[in-house]
Amino acid sequence: MSVRLDDSVRVLFQGDSITDAGRDREDGFSLGTGYVSLIAGHLAAAGSGRQVLNRGISGNRVRDLRARWQEDALDLAPDLLSVMIGINDTWRRYDSGDITTLEDYERDYRVILDQARSAGARLVLVEPFLVPVEDAQWTWREDLDGRISVVRRLAAEFDAALLAADGLLNQAAREAGSPAAIARDGVHLTPEGHACLAAAWQKLVGAEQPAAVRAESGSVVRP
């Protein structure tokens, strides 16, 4: 699927702490310090005039997105909606025994995507990811891999652009020589990890920085 940024006036990012990235939730225009802020900065530098909004909330699972979807997504009427959700659905299984089944995950994810598509938004789905920094985190794959498969199926079903973030960030970690260089605890991205994700998102929607700009900024770009 080729979702282009060309005719998008309002771009909304939804998700958990990776998207939230410390944004001020009292300020509707706060973008945090992560990949969303990097993307918005690039668009502003390019003079695009597009409005970028961030409604990621730390700790959210897909059920939480569904509960706040009307106010935090549909009411904002985005032209392009980017969603990354799922790592907390996995994480809570291992730190508190609170399981989100794959069936429930897919059901709630499908509901929010169906509502967004019915409202006219074009969709970008970003896979949940894990860059293990501890041996115990490798066991999380048995849960997370199924969620990644769900996102891939939903991307095909809803004609959404898919950002295969799991493979992208794990490859970046191998190139960096350490998983902690990309995700300090296996989940929360470092500045280098956010730059990698932002560059891939921009390339996916046709908003990639020109080579000269990348060289000047020192941004990490991995296709």
N, C-alpha and C positions, 0 to 999 in steps of 0.2 A: 504494500500500500504506500502511495506517495501522498502524504499530507504536507502541503506547502504553507509557509507562513505568509505568503504574498498578500493575501486579502484579509488577514486577521487584524482586527483593530484592538481587541481585548484578548489577552492571553492569561489564562488562569492555571496555576499550579496547585495541585492537591496532593496530600500525603501525610506522612508522619514526621518524626524529628529530622530526618535527612532533608526533607523539603522545608520544614519549619526553620531550622538553622538559626534559632535564637531570635526570630522576628518579634517585634513588639506587637502583641495581639490587640492592644488598645489603639493601634494605628493601622487603619485599613490599607495603607500604602507601604507599610514596612515589609521588606523583602528578606530580612535576615542576612546572614553572611556566607551563604552557601551557593550552590549551583544556580539557584533562581536569581540571586543578585548578580552573578557573573553574566548570565544570559541577558538580564535587563540592562546591565551596563553596556554590553556590546550593542544591543539594539538602540540604546540612546546615543551611543557614539556614532552609530551609522545614520542617525537622524531619521529613524523609522517612524517616530510619532506614535508607536504602539503603546498601549497601556498594559503593564504586567502586574498581576496580582498574585499574592501568595496566601493560601489558606491552609498550609500544612500545620498540623498540631502534633507535638511530640507525644509519643505513646499510643497514637491512634492505630486501631485495627480497622478492617474493612467495615465491621459493624458500626464503628464510630462515624465513618464517612457517611454511611447510609442514614444515620440518625440526624446528621446536620446538613445533609445534602441540599435541601431546599434553600436554606439561608446562605450557606457558604459556597454554593455552586450555581444552582439554577437561577436564584434571584440576581446573580451577578451577570447573567447573560453573556458568558464568554463565547467568542468566535472559535477559539482553539483552547481545548482543555487537556492538560497533561496530568496524568495520575500515576503515582507510584505508591503502592500499599501492599503490605503482606509480611514484612519481616517481623513485626510485632505479633502477628498471628502465629508465627513460628516460635518466637522468643518466649512468649508467655507459657508455652507448653513445657519449656525446659527450666524456666526459673520459678514457676509457680504452679505447674500442673494444670493450667487453664488452657484447654484444647479448643481450637477452632477447627472443626472438621473441614475437609476439602469441599464437601457438599455445601456447607454453610458459607464458606469463603466464596465459592463460585456463585451461589445464589445471590448473596448481597452485592458482589461485584457486578453481576449481570444487571441487577436492578438499577444501580446508579448509572451504569453505562446506557441502559435503555432510556432512562429519563433524560440523560444529557443529549443523546442522539435525537430524541423526540423534540428537544428544545432547539435543535439546529446546530449544536456544537460539533466541530470536528475533533477527533480524539487522537491523543498520543498516549500509549501505555508504556510505562517504564517497568521492566521486571524488578521484583524484589531481588536482593542480592545478599550474599554473604562472602566475606573474604576472611577465612578463618585465621585467627592469630593464636588460638589455643587448640590443642589436640581435641579437647572435648567438643569444640564447635563443629568438628567434622560430622558428628552424629546428627547435627541439625539438618544435614542435607536430606535425610530420609523424609523430613517434613517439608522443607523448603522446595525441593525439586518438584514436588507435586503442585505447589502453588505457582511456580514458574510455568509449568505446563498449562495450568489453567489460564494464566495471563496470555500465553501464546494463542490458545484456542479462542479466547475472547477477542483478541486483536484481529484474528481472521474473521470471526463472526460479525464484529462491529465495524469492519473495514477501517481499523485504526492503524496508525503508524506504530511500530513496535521498536523500542530501544532495548536491545539485549544486554542489559547492564551487568548481569552476573558474569558472563564470560569476559566482557570488556574490562571490568574492574579487577578480576582475577588475573587477567593477562597483564594489566598495568602493574599489579603487585609483583608479578614475576619479573617484569622489566625493571622495576624499581629495586628489586633485591630483597624486599621485605613487605609482607602484607600490611604491617603497621604503618608503612609509608603512605598507604592509600586509605585504609580504614583503621583508626587507632585501636578499636576494640573488636574489629571484624565487621562492624555495622556502620558506625558513625565516621563519616569521611573526613580526612585531613584536607587542608587546602589543595593539595595536589589531586586528591580524589575528586573533590568538587570540580576542579578545573577540567579533569578528564571527562566527567559526566556532562558538564556544560558544553564542552566542545562536541561531544557525540550527539547531544540533543540538537545543537545548532546545525550540525551537518545533516541530521535526519530531516529537518524541516526546511532546509535550504537557507539557513541563516548563518552559515559558517563564516568565520572571520577570514579575510584575505590573508595570504601568507605573510605579507609585509607587516600587517598589524599583529599577527601572532608572534612574529620574530621580535618586534619592539616590546610587546607586553611580557614576553617570556612565558606565555601560557603553555600548559601541557596539552597537547592535542594528539589523541590516538583515535583512529577511525574505528 
